[in-house]
Amino acid sequence: MKLNLVERLITNNPFRSFLQRNVEGPLLRKMGSLPEYTLCLEIGCGRGIGAQVIVEQFGAEKVIAADIDPEQIERAKENLKPEFKDKIEFRVADAMALSEPDEKFDVVFSFGVIHHTEDWRKAIKEVSRVLRYGGEFFFEEPLRPFLRNFFVRTFTGHPSGGEFSFEEFREELNSMNIDIIKMKRIGNIAIFGVGRKR
Ligand SMILES: C[S@@+](CC[C@H](N)C(=O)[O-])C[C@H]1O[C@@H](n2cnc3c(N)ncnc32)[C@H](O)[C@@H]1O
């Protein structure tokens, strides 16, 4: 689901980029355990900072960065530093129906995207489908109680089909053959972590 005006303001700004570069990127990088992060997919890439973090901090050789919103993809292309041009490829694509072959990627990233999909289970199914065996799935997502908080409900436009508890998220990953290997949970607010496909 595309972002509303408030979400665009929250997401498309330098402070969000600062957080991705200096907090989320390093935190997730420490949780990963693959020797190399060669071919990566980022779903819901937004303005494209995450894809650059994946190259800079995970050493990715190639990142396919996808977003359902063509305007976000245009923004991401404008933000792309010249040195990343041959490493990052942008695509308009729906995380719930990716046109990528099975088991193509070493890694999939979701920086705050699964909870924006109308059916989060479909998105998880797609993540697992395109991930190779032994590949890693990095996630950073808010949980249902946070999304139901008065301010979030009033000013943002999240689909109810994107809400989950931590237990539901873990069970769904497990049923899609992804085991959570490292995770940080901030109460009932958000989770950050990495899973591995078995
Ligand atoms: C909260 S923003 C996060 C953007 C970026 N990952 C970040 O961390 O700054 C969520 C992004 O997911 C995209 N999105 C929402 N639903 C999607 C879907 N079904 N498939 C792909 N992208 C989607 C939105 O257009 C938006 O750019």
The ligand as a Gaussian input file, in Angstrom:
#p B3LYP/6-31G(d) Opt

LIG

0 1
 C        7.660000       2.901000       5.572000
 S        8.213000       2.941000       3.912000
 C        9.866000       2.357000       4.120000
 C       10.755000       2.792000       2.988000
 C       12.226000       2.399000       3.168000
 N       12.377000       0.950000       3.173000
 C       12.774000       3.009000       4.439000
 O       13.091000       2.250000       5.356000
 O       12.903000       4.224000       4.499000
 C        7.408000       1.577000       3.140000
 C        7.712000       1.462000       1.661000
 O        7.126000       0.248000       1.191000
 C        6.488000       0.482000      -0.043000
 N        5.452000      -0.539000      -0.192000
 C        4.244000      -0.597000       0.405000
 N        3.573000      -1.687000       0.028000
 C        4.395000      -2.360000      -0.820000
 C        4.269000      -3.565000      -1.558000
 N        3.169000      -4.323000      -1.486000
 N        5.297000      -3.953000      -2.334000
 C        6.431000      -3.200000      -2.416000
 N        6.585000      -2.036000      -1.763000
 C        5.596000      -1.624000      -0.967000
 C        5.981000       1.916000       0.048000
 O        5.741000       2.479000      -1.216000
 C        7.120000       2.583000       0.807000
 O        8.105000       3.085000      -0.053000

